[in-house]
Structure formats: C-alpha cells, structure tokens
Amino acid sequence: MTKLDQELALLRDEIDAVDLQILKLISQRPNCAQRVAEAKQAHSVADQSAVFYRPEREAQVLRRVMESNTGPLGGEEVARVFRQIM
C-alpha cells in the first residue's frame, strides 16, 4: 500500500465516521419532532386541534442554520439540506 493509499484510507475512515454521526442525528431529529407533536396534542383544547406545521417555525430554523453556517457549503445549500431533513 502506497503512502497515498494509506492517507486516503484514513480520510475515508474519517468520512465514514462522520457519516454515521450524521445518520444518528438525522434519526434523532424526527423523534424530537414527534415529542413536540405529542406535547401539542396533549395540551390542545378539546374544541381546538393542535397545529402541527408552523411555517414561521420552519423559517426560524432555516434562518438560524444559515446564520450559524461557517461553510464550506453556502447558506442556501445548508438550508436545502435542512428542508429535506424537516
């Protein structure tokens, strides 16, 4: 194995580890969203159904993500990923 092959193997191992972390967090997010839905449902008044989708909350999340982004992906690209996750 050449030096390049060794270096690439290490970098690919690092990418694989990051991918697993991302997968774990992506899987964790809908669980949190489900708990939000359950809390809304539990506290909704009998004559009013809970509102689950709130576009203003989605916009707030996307704004925060874009403002917190340090790159190398641009803000719009990061927002696009988060829209898919949500």
C-alpha positions as CSV (number, residue, x, y, z in Angstrom):
1,M,0.0,0.0,0.0
2,T,1.4,3.4,-1.0
3,K,1.6,6.4,1.2
4,L,-1.3,7.9,-0.8
5,D,-3.4,4.8,-0.3
6,Q,-2.8,4.9,3.4
7,E,-3.7,8.6,3.6
8,L,-6.8,8.0,1.6
9,A,-7.9,5.1,3.7
10,L,-7.6,7.2,6.9
11,L,-9.5,10.1,5.3
12,R,-12.2,7.7,4.1
13,D,-12.5,6.2,7.6
14,E,-13.0,9.7,9.0
15,I,-15.7,10.4,6.4
16,D,-17.4,7.1,7.3
17,A,-17.3,8.0,11.0
18,V,-18.8,11.5,10.2
19,D,-21.5,9.9,8.1
20,L,-22.5,7.6,10.9
21,Q,-22.8,10.6,13.3
22,I,-24.9,12.5,10.7
23,L,-27.2,9.5,10.3
24,K,-27.6,9.2,14.1
25,L,-28.5,12.9,14.4
26,I,-30.8,12.8,11.4
27,S,-32.6,9.9,13.0
28,Q,-32.8,11.7,16.3
29,R,-34.5,14.8,14.9
30,P,-37.8,13.3,13.9
31,N,-38.0,11.7,17.4
32,C,-37.8,15.2,18.9
33,A,-40.4,16.4,16.4
34,Q,-42.7,13.6,17.4
35,R,-42.4,14.5,21.0
36,V,-43.3,18.1,20.1
37,A,-46.4,16.8,18.3
38,E,-47.3,14.7,21.3
39,A,-46.9,17.7,23.6
40,K,-49.1,19.8,21.4
41,Q,-51.7,17.1,21.2
42,A,-51.7,16.6,24.9
43,H,-52.2,20.3,25.6
44,S,-54.7,21.0,22.9
45,V,-58.1,22.1,23.9
46,A,-61.0,19.8,23.1
47,D,-62.6,22.2,20.7
48,Q,-59.3,23.2,19.0
49,S,-57.0,20.8,17.3
50,A,-53.3,21.3,17.6
51,V,-51.4,23.0,14.7
52,F,-48.5,20.7,13.8
53,Y,-47.0,22.5,10.8
54,R,-45.9,26.1,11.5
55,P,-44.2,27.7,8.6
56,E,-42.9,30.5,10.8
57,R,-41.1,27.9,12.9
58,E,-39.6,26.3,9.8
59,A,-38.4,29.7,8.6
60,Q,-36.9,30.4,12.1
61,V,-35.0,27.1,12.0
62,L,-33.7,27.8,8.5
63,R,-32.6,31.3,9.3
64,R,-30.7,30.1,12.4
65,V,-29.0,27.4,10.5
66,M,-28.0,29.7,7.7
67,E,-26.7,32.3,10.2
68,S,-24.7,29.7,12.1
69,N,-23.2,28.1,9.0
70,T,-19.5,28.6,8.7
71,G,-19.0,26.8,5.4
72,P,-17.7,25.4,3.2
73,L,-21.2,24.9,2.0
74,G,-23.2,28.1,1.3
75,G,-26.2,29.1,3.4
76,E,-28.7,28.2,0.7
77,E,-27.2,24.7,0.3
78,V,-27.3,24.1,4.0
79,A,-30.9,25.4,4.1
80,R,-31.8,23.0,1.3
81,V,-30.4,20.0,3.3
82,F,-32.4,21.1,6.4
83,R,-35.6,21.5,4.4
84,Q,-35.2,17.9,3.3
85,I,-34.5,16.7,6.9
86,M,-37.5,18.6,8.2
